[in-house]
């Protein structure tokens, strides 16, 4: 079984060494690289293709937020977990807005950090201050409302299936369409909402009305 690949980005070499020892000691993880600044983090991520980047906020050159924005643009499948000394909701909001999947403070327990790494790798979000996620979702809802309103009922249905992890073939079987037709609906949704990864589809599905929480198989075609 392939190990979860982690890149550590922090300007303190002693901290990087400690994190490497902790992560490499896990049977399901390995450190594939280290970076001392944001620019180096972006460059090494392109080469090592990590599953998760542990990103410090305060680094020389590109800071953690700027590096996160660049990585989300160039490597959308890579998850970013911000690791910082700051106990402040403002930093969490900045991290979430930049595209990070989580925020963990440096005085967290090793178990907490390892659990966060595994969680973001699974596509989950890890923010200690829950209002941060609500703020980001509210803002995204306002900015995407008009585009989501343009989705047809069938496109909304396909969006929800993709968010749940269904393959195109499984969706086709559920809604009695051809795989090619499902692919067309999926492409339309991606184009209208600017989606690229399954994580993007999950986020978009959450921004739909509360009916998005229902099983899409229970909603007939319109």
GROMACS elastic network, one bead per residue, 0.5 to 0.9 nm:
[ bonds ]
;  ai    aj funct       b0    kb
    1    28     6  0.82903   500
    2     5     6  0.86889   500
    2    28     6  0.77011   500
    2    29     6  0.86766   500
    3    27     6  0.77291   500
    3    30     6  0.63241   500
    4    28     6  0.59886   500
    4    30     6  0.62536   500
    4    31     6  0.85061   500
    4    50     6  0.78921   500
    4    51     6  0.62400   500
    4    52     6  0.77723   500
    4   118     6  0.81714   500
    4   121     6  0.79637   500
    5    28     6  0.88986   500
    5    29     6  0.60389   500
    5    30     6  0.52924   500
    5    31     6  0.59150   500
    5    32     6  0.60198   500
    5    33     6  0.89805   500
    5    48     6  0.85769   500
    5    49     6  0.79201   500
    5    51     6  0.51179   500
    5    52     6  0.64756   500
    5    53     6  0.85953   500
    6    23     6  0.81369   500
    6    29     6  0.72452   500
    6    30     6  0.61189   500
    6    32     6  0.58196   500
    6    33     6  0.72833   500
    6    34     6  0.89638   500
    6    49     6  0.89087   500
    6    50     6  0.53162   500
    6    51     6  0.60645   500
    6    53     6  0.56679   500
    6    54     6  0.71418   500
    6   117     6  0.85782   500
    7    30     6  0.87991   500
    7    31     6  0.58335   500
    7    32     6  0.56750   500
    7    34     6  0.57530   500
    7    35     6  0.77138   500
    7    41     6  0.78488   500
    7    44     6  0.81467   500
    7    45     6  0.70576   500
    7    48     6  0.80425   500
    7    49     6  0.86377   500
    7    50     6  0.59345   500
    7    51     6  0.81057   500
    7    52     6  0.64743   500
    7    54     6  0.61429   500
    7    55     6  0.83789   500
    8    16     6  0.65842   500
    8    19     6  0.77471   500
    8    20     6  0.77927   500
    8    31     6  0.73612   500
    8    32     6  0.83392   500
    8    33     6  0.64134   500
    8    35     6  0.62097   500
    8    36     6  0.85371   500
    8    41     6  0.78996   500
    8    52     6  0.87661   500
    8    53     6  0.59945   500
    8    55     6  0.65481   500
    8    56     6  0.84345   500
    9    16     6  0.76487   500
    9    33     6  0.85485   500
    9    34     6  0.57830   500
    9    36     6  0.57900   500
    9    37     6  0.65124   500
    9    38     6  0.71163   500
    9    40     6  0.81681   500
    9    41     6  0.57952   500
    9    53     6  0.71488   500
    9    54     6  0.58822   500
    9    56     6  0.59805   500
    9    59     6  0.86778   500
    9    64     6  0.84342   500
   10    13     6  0.73566   500
   10    15     6  0.75291   500
   10    16     6  0.64797   500
   10    34     6  0.78490   500
   10    35     6  0.63099   500
   10    36     6  0.51051   500
   10    37     6  0.64118   500
   10    38     6  0.83177   500
   10    41     6  0.87981   500
   10    54     6  0.81003   500
   10    55     6  0.65811   500
   10    56     6  0.51263   500
   10    57     6  0.82155   500
   10    58     6  0.81030   500
   10    59     6  0.67746   500
   10    64     6  0.89456   500
   10    83     6  0.87090   500
   11    15     6  0.84089   500
   11    16     6  0.80583   500
   11    35     6  0.73877   500
   11    37     6  0.58966   500
   11    56     6  0.78284   500
   11    58     6  0.81051   500
   11    59     6  0.58300   500
   11    60     6  0.75756   500
   12    15     6  0.54599   500
   12    16     6  0.63876   500
   12    17     6  0.88116   500
   12    36     6  0.71569   500
   13    16     6  0.50146   500
   13    17     6  0.61430   500
   13    18     6  0.86771   500
   13    36     6  0.76219   500
   14    17     6  0.51246   500
   14    18     6  0.63328   500
   14    19     6  0.87131   500
   15    18     6  0.50961   500
   15    19     6  0.61463   500
   15    20     6  0.85204   500
   16    19     6  0.51104   500
   16    20     6  0.60406   500
   16    21     6  0.86404   500
   16    34     6  0.72403   500
   16    35     6  0.86894   500
   16    36     6  0.88289   500
   17    20     6  0.50941   500
   17    21     6  0.63058   500
   17    22     6  0.87264   500
   18    21     6  0.52159   500
   18    22     6  0.62875   500
   18    23     6  0.86916   500
   19    22     6  0.50664   500
   19    23     6  0.60493   500
   19    24     6  0.83766   500
   19    31     6  0.88620   500
   20    23     6  0.52389   500
   20    24     6  0.58130   500
   20    25     6  0.82945   500
   20    30     6  0.80750   500
   20    31     6  0.61278   500
   20    34     6  0.87039   500
   21    24     6  0.53563   500
   21    25     6  0.60910   500
   21    31     6  0.88751   500
   22    25     6  0.53859   500
   22    26     6  0.70768   500
   22   110     6  0.76814   500
   22   114     6  0.86582   500
   23    26     6  0.54920   500
   23    27     6  0.87593   500
   23    28     6  0.88407   500
   23    29     6  0.60472   500
   23    30     6  0.60837   500
   23    31     6  0.66350   500
   23   114     6  0.75951   500
   24    27     6  0.75634   500
   24    28     6  0.85731   500
   24    29     6  0.60717   500
   24    31     6  0.61802   500
   25    28     6  0.88059   500
   25    29     6  0.77672   500
   25    30     6  0.80497   500
   26    29     6  0.54243   500
   26    30     6  0.74661   500
   26   114     6  0.88526   500
   27    30     6  0.81819   500
   31    34     6  0.78393   500
   31    50     6  0.85766   500
   32    48     6  0.63436   500
   32    49     6  0.84983   500
   32    50     6  0.69557   500
   33    41     6  0.88068   500
   33    44     6  0.69897   500
   33    45     6  0.80287   500
   33    48     6  0.70123   500
   33    50     6  0.84523   500
   34    40     6  0.85755   500
   34    41     6  0.74271   500
   34    44     6  0.77715   500
   35    38     6  0.74549   500
   35    39     6  0.83868   500
   35    40     6  0.53930   500
   35    41     6  0.50024   500
   35    42     6  0.86647   500
   35    43     6  0.89242   500
   35    44     6  0.72245   500
   36    39     6  0.85963   500
   36    40     6  0.65968   500
   36    41     6  0.72961   500
   36    59     6  0.73652   500
   36    60     6  0.80696   500
   37    40     6  0.53868   500
   37    41     6  0.61885   500
   37    42     6  0.89098   500
   37    56     6  0.86183   500
   37    58     6  0.86536   500
   37    59     6  0.52202   500
   37    60     6  0.55273   500
   37    61     6  0.63209   500
   37    62     6  0.66029   500
   37    63     6  0.72121   500
   37    64     6  0.82000   500
   37    67     6  0.88455   500
   38    42     6  0.63653   500
   38    43     6  0.87246   500
   38    55     6  0.82231   500
   38    56     6  0.84873   500
   38    57     6  0.88458   500
   38    58     6  0.89298   500
   38    59     6  0.64486   500
   38    60     6  0.71360   500
   38    61     6  0.63154   500
   38    63     6  0.54026   500
   38    64     6  0.59182   500
   38    65     6  0.86314   500
   38    66     6  0.74521   500
   38    67     6  0.51129   500
   38    68     6  0.83437   500
   39    42     6  0.52837   500
   39    43     6  0.63307   500
   39    44     6  0.86681   500
   39    60     6  0.87535   500
   39    61     6  0.66030   500
   39    62     6  0.55280   500
   39    63     6  0.82861   500
   39    67     6  0.66716   500
   40    43     6  0.50667   500
   40    44     6  0.59832   500
   40    45     6  0.83420   500
   40    62     6  0.87279   500
   41    44     6  0.52765   500
   41    45     6  0.59484   500
   41    46     6  0.86714   500
   41    53     6  0.83661   500
   41    55     6  0.82499   500
   41    67     6  0.72638   500
   41    71     6  0.88303   500
   42    45     6  0.51854   500
   42    46     6  0.64675   500
   42    67     6  0.63475   500
   42    68     6  0.82901   500
   42    70     6  0.72032   500
   42    71     6  0.61582   500
   42    74     6  0.89611   500
   43    46     6  0.54193   500
   43    47     6  0.67678   500
   43    48     6  0.89668   500
   44    47     6  0.50852   500
   44    48     6  0.59678   500
   44    49     6  0.79875   500
   45    48     6  0.51780   500
   45    49     6  0.52111   500
   45    50     6  0.61382   500
   45    53     6  0.79327   500
   45    71     6  0.79892   500
   45    75     6  0.83379   500
   45    78     6  0.87060   500
   46    49     6  0.55651   500
   46    50     6  0.83450   500
   46    71     6  0.86495   500
   46    74     6  0.83125   500
   46    75     6  0.76173   500
   47    50     6  0.87206   500
   49    52     6  0.88816   500
   49    75     6  0.82709   500
   49    78     6  0.75743   500
   50    53     6  0.66229   500
   50    78     6  0.64400   500
   50    79     6  0.83809   500
   51    77     6  0.74862   500
   51    78     6  0.50430   500
   51    79     6  0.61530   500
   51    80     6  0.86569   500
   51   121     6  0.65876   500
   52    78     6  0.57100   500
   52    80     6  0.56947   500
   52    81     6  0.69494   500
   52   117     6  0.69774   500
   52   118     6  0.87841   500
   52   120     6  0.75839   500
   52   121     6  0.64333   500
   53    78     6  0.72914   500
   53    79     6  0.62882   500
   53    81     6  0.60249   500
   53    82     6  0.81195   500
   53   117     6  0.88162   500
   54    79     6  0.88477   500
   54    80     6  0.63297   500
   54    81     6  0.50283   500
   54    82     6  0.59046   500
   54    83     6  0.61963   500
   54   117     6  0.82238   500
   55    64     6  0.58796   500
   55    65     6  0.86068   500
   55    67     6  0.84150   500
   55    68     6  0.78651   500
   55    80     6  0.67404   500
   55    81     6  0.59870   500
   55    83     6  0.55810   500
   55    84     6  0.80157   500
   56    59     6  0.68135   500
   56    63     6  0.78572   500
   56    64     6  0.55345   500
   56    65     6  0.87573   500
   56    81     6  0.86854   500
   56    82     6  0.58671   500
   56    84     6  0.55286   500
   56    85     6  0.87463   500
   57    63     6  0.58136   500
   57    65     6  0.63532   500
   57    82     6  0.67512   500
   57    83     6  0.69261   500
   57    84     6  0.58867   500
   57    85     6  0.86321   500
   57    86     6  0.89265   500
   57    91     6  0.86574   500
   57    95     6  0.87051   500
   58    62     6  0.87452   500
   58    63     6  0.54857   500
   58    64     6  0.61909   500
   58    65     6  0.87059   500
   58    84     6  0.78496   500
   59    62     6  0.67552   500
   59    64     6  0.66993   500
   60    63     6  0.63791   500
   62    65     6  0.79417   500
   62    66     6  0.57420   500
   62    67     6  0.58937   500
   63    66     6  0.54025   500
   63    67     6  0.61190   500
   63    68     6  0.85308   500
   64    67     6  0.50933   500
   64    68     6  0.59706   500
   64    69     6  0.86588   500
   64    82     6  0.75700   500
   64    95     6  0.84486   500
   65    68     6  0.50451   500
   65    69     6  0.63443   500
   65    70     6  0.88072   500
   65    82     6  0.86601   500
   65    94     6  0.71829   500
   65    95     6  0.62197   500
   65    98     6  0.62036   500
   65    99     6  0.87787   500
   65   100     6  0.84652   500
   66    69     6  0.52145   500
   66    70     6  0.64338   500
   66    71     6  0.87474   500
   66    98     6  0.77389   500
   67    70     6  0.51407   500
   67    71     6  0.61367   500
   67    72     6  0.85787   500
   68    71     6  0.51042   500
   68    72     6  0.60361   500
   68    73     6  0.85340   500
   68    80     6  0.67904   500
   68    82     6  0.88404   500
   68    95     6  0.80314   500
   68    98     6  0.62278   500
   68    99     6  0.67142   500
   68   100     6  0.66345   500
   69    72     6  0.52709   500
   69    73     6  0.63399   500
   69    74     6  0.88454   500
   69    97     6  0.89719   500
   69    98     6  0.52812   500
   69    99     6  0.65232   500
   69   100     6  0.83798   500
   70    73     6  0.51836   500
   70    74     6  0.62550   500
   70    75     6  0.82238   500
   71    74     6  0.51376   500
   71    75     6  0.52611   500
   71    76     6  0.69369   500
   71    78     6  0.76536   500
   71    79     6  0.89658   500
   71    80     6  0.83541   500
   71    99     6  0.89989   500
   72    75     6  0.53998   500
   72    77     6  0.78222   500
   72    78     6  0.73305   500
   72    79     6  0.81226   500
   72    80     6  0.82341   500
   72    98     6  0.80814   500
   72    99     6  0.63928   500
   72   100     6  0.81370   500
   73    76     6  0.59941   500
   75    78     6  0.56945   500
   75    79     6  0.87902   500
   76    79     6  0.76366   500
   76   196     6  0.75412   500
   76   197     6  0.68757   500
   77   197     6  0.67753   500
   77   198     6  0.88046   500
   77   199     6  0.83247   500
   78   121     6  0.82794   500
   79    99     6  0.86991   500
   79   100     6  0.68923   500
   79   101     6  0.61785   500
   79   102     6  0.87237   500
   79   117     6  0.89411   500
   79   120     6  0.63490   500
   79   121     6  0.63792   500
   79   123     6  0.78913   500
   80    99     6  0.75944   500
   80   101     6  0.55854   500
   80   102     6  0.69599   500
   80   103     6  0.88497   500
   80   120     6  0.77664   500
   81    95     6  0.88009   500
   81   100     6  0.59854   500
   81   101     6  0.57853   500
   81   103     6  0.57547   500
   81   104     6  0.73198   500
   81   116     6  0.78736   500
   81   117     6  0.70862   500
   81   120     6  0.72805   500
   81   126     6  0.82920   500
   82    92     6  0.85802   500
   82    95     6  0.70137   500
   82   100     6  0.68249   500
   82   101     6  0.79994   500
   82   102     6  0.60304   500
   82   104     6  0.61353   500
   82   105     6  0.81711   500
   83    86     6  0.88732   500
   83   102     6  0.86187   500
   83   103     6  0.60189   500
   83   104     6  0.50304   500
   83   105     6  0.55892   500
   83   106     6  0.60376   500
   83   113     6  0.88732   500
   84    87     6  0.81810   500
   84    91     6  0.89809   500
   84   103     6  0.75840   500
   84   104     6  0.65196   500
   84   106     6  0.54113   500
   84   107     6  0.87296   500
   85   104     6  0.84953   500
   85   105     6  0.52336   500
   85   106     6  0.51564   500
   85   107     6  0.71754   500
   86    89     6  0.87603   500
   86    91     6  0.71981   500
   86   105     6  0.64753   500
   86   106     6  0.82312   500
   87    90     6  0.89306   500
   87    91     6  0.79708   500
   87    92     6  0.87315   500
   87   105     6  0.67693   500
   88    91     6  0.56271   500
   88    92     6  0.68462   500
   88   129     6  0.88160   500
   89    93     6  0.61633   500
   89    94     6  0.86448   500
   89   128     6  0.87453   500
   89   129     6  0.65064   500
   89   131     6  0.84916   500
   89   132     6  0.68498   500
   90    93     6  0.50831   500
   90    94     6  0.62764   500
   90    95     6  0.86329   500
   90   132     6  0.83897   500
   91    94     6  0.50552   500
   91    95     6  0.61112   500
   91    96     6  0.85761   500
   91   103     6  0.85456   500
   92    96     6  0.60589   500
   92    97     6  0.84503   500
   92   102     6  0.80031   500
   92   103     6  0.62200   500
   92   127     6  0.70960   500
   92   128     6  0.84675   500
   92   129     6  0.77035   500
   92   132     6  0.65552   500
   92   133     6  0.88824   500
   93    96     6  0.51549   500
   93    97     6  0.60145   500
   93    98     6  0.85057   500
   93   132     6  0.55177   500
   93   133     6  0.77953   500
   93   135     6  0.78370   500
   93   136     6  0.72982   500
   94    97     6  0.51374   500
   94    98     6  0.61264   500
   94    99     6  0.87801   500
   94   100     6  0.88298   500
   95    98     6  0.51705   500
   95    99     6  0.65155   500
   95   100     6  0.53489   500
   95   101     6  0.80697   500
   95   102     6  0.75529   500
   95   103     6  0.71850   500
   96    99     6  0.52248   500
   96   100     6  0.50848   500
   96   101     6  0.66932   500
   96   102     6  0.71667   500
   96   103     6  0.82748   500
   96   127     6  0.85473   500
   96   132     6  0.76195   500
   96   133     6  0.73923   500
   96   136     6  0.70722   500
   97   100     6  0.73627   500
   97   136     6  0.66541   500
   99   102     6  0.89654   500
  100   103     6  0.76490   500
  100   125     6  0.84072   500
  101   120     6  0.59163   500
  101   121     6  0.89012   500
  101   123     6  0.78265   500
  101   124     6  0.70580   500
  101   126     6  0.63471   500
  101   127     6  0.80239   500
  102   116     6  0.75358   500
  102   117     6  0.87573   500
  102   120     6  0.68955   500
  102   124     6  0.84118   500
  102   125     6  0.53999   500
  102   127     6  0.52290   500
  102   128     6  0.85115   500
  103   116     6  0.85672   500
  103   125     6  0.87676   500
  103   126     6  0.62646   500
  103   127     6  0.53876   500
  103   128     6  0.72742   500
  104   107     6  0.85115   500
  104   108     6  0.69368   500
  104   112     6  0.82997   500
  104   113     6  0.69062   500
  104   116     6  0.76797   500
  104   126     6  0.78179   500
  104   127     6  0.73361   500
  104   128     6  0.75526   500
  105   108     6  0.56246   500
  105   113     6  0.86756   500
  106   109     6  0.83503   500
  106   113     6  0.86513   500
  107   110     6  0.88396   500
  108   111     6  0.81351   500
  108   112     6  0.61183   500
  108   113     6  0.65771   500
  109   112     6  0.51298   500
  109   113     6  0.64311   500
  109   114     6  0.87515   500
  110   113     6  0.51453   500
  110   114     6  0.61486   500
  110   115     6  0.84950   500
  111   114     6  0.52124   500
  111   115     6  0.60272   500
  111   116     6  0.85131   500
  112   115     6  0.51762   500
  112   116     6  0.61455   500
  112   117     6  0.87410   500
  113   116     6  0.50552   500
  113   117     6  0.62896   500
  113   118     6  0.87698   500
  114   117     6  0.51314   500
  114   118     6  0.63598   500
  114   119     6  0.85879   500
  115   118     6  0.52065   500
  115   119     6  0.60564   500
  115   120     6  0.87496   500
  116   120     6  0.61806   500
  116   121     6  0.84440   500
  116   124     6  0.89535   500
  116   125     6  0.85440   500
  116   126     6  0.63865   500
  117   120     6  0.55099   500
  117   121     6  0.62211   500
  117   122     6  0.88126   500
  118   121     6  0.51029   500
  118   122     6  0.64154   500
  118   124     6  0.88887   500
  119   122     6  0.51825   500
  119   123     6  0.66954   500
  119   124     6  0.53990   500
  119   125     6  0.71260   500
  119   126     6  0.72509   500
  120   123     6  0.50092   500
  120   125     6  0.57921   500
  120   126     6  0.68708   500
  121   124     6  0.71907   500
  123   198     6  0.87077   500
  123   199     6  0.62919   500
  123   202     6  0.89375   500
  124   199     6  0.86540   500
  125   133     6  0.85843   500
  127   130     6  0.62751   500
  127   131     6  0.89508   500
  127   132     6  0.72984   500
  127   133     6  0.73720   500
  128   131     6  0.89363   500
  128   132     6  0.85011   500
  129   132     6  0.58100   500
  129   133     6  0.78973   500
  130   133     6  0.56913   500
  130   134     6  0.68052   500
  130   135     6  0.89345   500
  131   135     6  0.60397   500
  131   136     6  0.86188   500
  132   135     6  0.51425   500
  132   136     6  0.63257   500
  132   137     6  0.86278   500
  133   136     6  0.51703   500
  133   137     6  0.60647   500
  133   138     6  0.84919   500
  134   137     6  0.50782   500
  134   138     6  0.59941   500
  134   139     6  0.85403   500
  135   138     6  0.51482   500
  135   139     6  0.62206   500
  135   140     6  0.85854   500
  136   139     6  0.51595   500
  136   140     6  0.60842   500
  136   141     6  0.84466   500
  137   140     6  0.50090   500
  137   141     6  0.59051   500
  137   142     6  0.85998   500
  137   203     6  0.84482   500
  137   206     6  0.83586   500
  137   207     6  0.68819   500
  138   141     6  0.50078   500
  138   142     6  0.63345   500
  138   143     6  0.87474   500
  138   207     6  0.83384   500
  139   142     6  0.52610   500
  139   143     6  0.63308   500
  139   144     6  0.86407   500
  140   143     6  0.51016   500
  140   144     6  0.59099   500
  140   145     6  0.80875   500
  140   204     6  0.89454   500
  140   207     6  0.76591   500
  141   144     6  0.52759   500
  141   145     6  0.55399   500
  141   148     6  0.89257   500
  141   204     6  0.88830   500
  141   207     6  0.58616   500
  141   208     6  0.81235   500
  142   145     6  0.53791   500
  142   146     6  0.82303   500
  143   146     6  0.75359   500
  143   147     6  0.84660   500
  144   147     6  0.53158   500
  144   148     6  0.60668   500
  144   149     6  0.84983   500
  144   193     6  0.74575   500
  144   204     6  0.89229   500
  144   207     6  0.85354   500
  145   148     6  0.52343   500
  145   149     6  0.60904   500
  145   150     6  0.87640   500
  145   207     6  0.86111   500
  145   208     6  0.86743   500
  146   149     6  0.51063   500
  146   150     6  0.65912   500
  147   150     6  0.51700   500
  147   151     6  0.70784   500
  147   192     6  0.64024   500
  147   193     6  0.64326   500
  148   151     6  0.53068   500
  148   152     6  0.87798   500
  148   156     6  0.84973   500
  148   189     6  0.89104   500
  148   192     6  0.78424   500
  148   193     6  0.71299   500
  148   204     6  0.86104   500
  148   207     6  0.86658   500
  148   208     6  0.74692   500
  149   152     6  0.79175   500
  150   192     6  0.80283   500
  151   154     6  0.79324   500
  151   155     6  0.56772   500
  151   156     6  0.61228   500
  151   188     6  0.86928   500
  151   189     6  0.71109   500
  151   192     6  0.78395   500
  152   155     6  0.50551   500
  152   156     6  0.62255   500
  152   157     6  0.85889   500
  152   222     6  0.83427   500
  153   156     6  0.50720   500
  153   157     6  0.61783   500
  153   158     6  0.87520   500
  153   221     6  0.71819   500
  153   222     6  0.59401   500
  154   158     6  0.62698   500
  154   159     6  0.85570   500
  154   185     6  0.77319   500
  154   220     6  0.87825   500
  154   221     6  0.60620   500
  154   222     6  0.63860   500
  155   158     6  0.51209   500
  155   159     6  0.60728   500
  155   160     6  0.86810   500
  155   185     6  0.57622   500
  155   186     6  0.71439   500
  155   188     6  0.76487   500
  155   189     6  0.62486   500
  156   160     6  0.63053   500
  156   161     6  0.87375   500
  156   189     6  0.79437   500
  156   205     6  0.80031   500
  156   208     6  0.84223   500
  156   212     6  0.84745   500
  156   216     6  0.87934   500
  157   160     6  0.52968   500
  157   161     6  0.63858   500
  157   162     6  0.88069   500
  157   212     6  0.87026   500
  157   216     6  0.57657   500
  157   217     6  0.80819   500
  157   219     6  0.75553   500
  157   220     6  0.88078   500
  157   221     6  0.80714   500
  158   161     6  0.50754   500
  158   162     6  0.61926   500
  158   163     6  0.85574   500
  158   171     6  0.72118   500
  158   182     6  0.73640   500
  158   185     6  0.69275   500
  158   186     6  0.64996   500
  158   189     6  0.83082   500
  158   216     6  0.81525   500
  159   162     6  0.52732   500
  159   163     6  0.62037   500
  159   164     6  0.87572   500
  159   185     6  0.86226   500
  159   186     6  0.69731   500
  159   189     6  0.69320   500
  159   190     6  0.87841   500
  159   201     6  0.64419   500
  159   202     6  0.81961   500
  159   204     6  0.79407   500
  159   205     6  0.64002   500
  160   164     6  0.62846   500
  160   165     6  0.88519   500
  160   201     6  0.77278   500
  160   202     6  0.76286   500
  160   204     6  0.87349   500
  160   205     6  0.56939   500
  160   206     6  0.87784   500
  160   212     6  0.69045   500
  160   213     6  0.87048   500
  160   215     6  0.82456   500
  160   216     6  0.63232   500
  161   164     6  0.51125   500
  161   165     6  0.65831   500
  161   166     6  0.55503   500
  161   167     6  0.82557   500
  161   168     6  0.89683   500
  161   170     6  0.88874   500
  161   171     6  0.65982   500
  161   215     6  0.85214   500
  161   216     6  0.65560   500
  161   217     6  0.82441   500
  162   165     6  0.51248   500
  162   166     6  0.52496   500
  162   167     6  0.69837   500
  162   168     6  0.79908   500
  162   171     6  0.80316   500
  162   186     6  0.82285   500
  162   198     6  0.69350   500
  162   201     6  0.66434   500
  162   202     6  0.76477   500
  162   205     6  0.89658   500
  163   166     6  0.74833   500
  163   198     6  0.63122   500
  163   199     6  0.74230   500
  163   200     6  0.83052   500
  163   201     6  0.52045   500
  163   203     6  0.79983   500
  163   204     6  0.83174   500
  163   205     6  0.65190   500
  163   206     6  0.89007   500
  164   198     6  0.89705   500
  164   201     6  0.89899   500
  164   202     6  0.74003   500
  165   198     6  0.76869   500
  165   202     6  0.89434   500
  166   169     6  0.79901   500
  166   170     6  0.57926   500
  166   171     6  0.61616   500
  167   170     6  0.51185   500
  167   171     6  0.62087   500
  167   172     6  0.85573   500
  168   171     6  0.51233   500
  168   172     6  0.61175   500
  168   173     6  0.86575   500
  168   179     6  0.59419   500
  168   180     6  0.84835   500
  168   182     6  0.62609   500
  168   183     6  0.66636   500
  168   186     6  0.86322   500
  169   172     6  0.50341   500
  169   173     6  0.62260   500
  169   174     6  0.87373   500
  169   178     6  0.80893   500
  169   179     6  0.56358   500
  169   182     6  0.82225   500
  170   173     6  0.50895   500
  170   174     6  0.63004   500
  170   175     6  0.88013   500
  170   179     6  0.87018   500
  171   174     6  0.51282   500
  171   175     6  0.62196   500
  171   176     6  0.81911   500
  171   177     6  0.80783   500
  171   179     6  0.79123   500
  171   182     6  0.71435   500
  172   175     6  0.54203   500
  172   176     6  0.55062   500
  172   178     6  0.55977   500
  172   179     6  0.54295   500
  172   180     6  0.87138   500
  172   181     6  0.80928   500
  172   182     6  0.62054   500
  173   176     6  0.53396   500
  173   177     6  0.68914   500
  173   178     6  0.80553   500
  173   179     6  0.84644   500
  174   177     6  0.80633   500
  174   217     6  0.67357   500
  175   178     6  0.89663   500
  175   217     6  0.75314   500
  175   220     6  0.80671   500
  175   221     6  0.74012   500
  177   180     6  0.82179   500
  177   181     6  0.63377   500
  177   182     6  0.67192   500
  178   181     6  0.52094   500
  178   182     6  0.64144   500
  178   183     6  0.86983   500
  179   182     6  0.50627   500
  179   183     6  0.61545   500
  179   184     6  0.86600   500
  180   183     6  0.50128   500
  180   184     6  0.62944   500
  180   185     6  0.88219   500
  181   184     6  0.50121   500
  181   185     6  0.63707   500
  181   186     6  0.86095   500
  182   185     6  0.50988   500
  182   186     6  0.60715   500
  182   187     6  0.85197   500
  183   186     6  0.50184   500
  183   187     6  0.60686   500
  183   188     6  0.86007   500
  184   187     6  0.51179   500
  184   188     6  0.62391   500
  184   189     6  0.87513   500
  185   188     6  0.50940   500
  185   189     6  0.62949   500
  185   190     6  0.86570   500
  186   189     6  0.52021   500
  186   190     6  0.62074   500
  186   191     6  0.86317   500
  187   190     6  0.50694   500
  187   191     6  0.61110   500
  187   192     6  0.85897   500
  188   191     6  0.51280   500
  188   192     6  0.60770   500
  188   193     6  0.85597   500
  189   192     6  0.52006   500
  189   193     6  0.60738   500
  189   194     6  0.79770   500
  189   195     6  0.75672   500
  189   201     6  0.89137   500
  190   193     6  0.54493   500
  190   194     6  0.53559   500
  190   196     6  0.66122   500
  190   200     6  0.89772   500
  190   201     6  0.80231   500
  191   194     6  0.51806   500
  191   195     6  0.67228   500
  191   196     6  0.88347   500
  192   195     6  0.79862   500
  193   204     6  0.78123   500
  194   200     6  0.85534   500
  195   198     6  0.81489   500
  195   199     6  0.87532   500
  195   200     6  0.54320   500
  195   201     6  0.63902   500
  195   204     6  0.81749   500
  196   199     6  0.82484   500
  196   200     6  0.62642   500
  196   201     6  0.78188   500
  197   200     6  0.51205   500
  197   201     6  0.66082   500
  197   202     6  0.88250   500
  198   202     6  0.61994   500
  198   203     6  0.86486   500
  199   203     6  0.62604   500
  199   204     6  0.86087   500
  200   203     6  0.51301   500
  200   204     6  0.61418   500
  200   205     6  0.85622   500
  201   204     6  0.50461   500
  201   205     6  0.60272   500
  201   206     6  0.86200   500
  202   205     6  0.51551   500
  202   206     6  0.63614   500
  202   207     6  0.88839   500
  203   206     6  0.52276   500
  203   207     6  0.65837   500
  204   207     6  0.51464   500
  204   208     6  0.68500   500
  205   208     6  0.54513   500
  205   209     6  0.86416   500
  205   212     6  0.63789   500
  205   213     6  0.85002   500
  206   209     6  0.78049   500
  206   210     6  0.81970   500
  206   212     6  0.66981   500
  206   213     6  0.76900   500
  207   210     6  0.84462   500
  207   212     6  0.81531   500
  208   211     6  0.74005   500
  208   212     6  0.57535   500
  208   213     6  0.87679   500
  209   212     6  0.57890   500
  209   213     6  0.82509   500
  210   213     6  0.58148   500
  210   214     6  0.79311   500
  211   214     6  0.54894   500
  211   215     6  0.87400   500
  211   216     6  0.89422   500
  212   215     6  0.76940   500
  212   216     6  0.75693   500
  213   216     6  0.83439   500
  214   217     6  0.85254   500
  214   218     6  0.75064   500
  214   219     6  0.83463   500
  215   218     6  0.56490   500
  215   219     6  0.74721   500
  216   219     6  0.52753   500
  216   220     6  0.81749   500
  217   220     6  0.71579   500
  219   222     6  0.86751   500
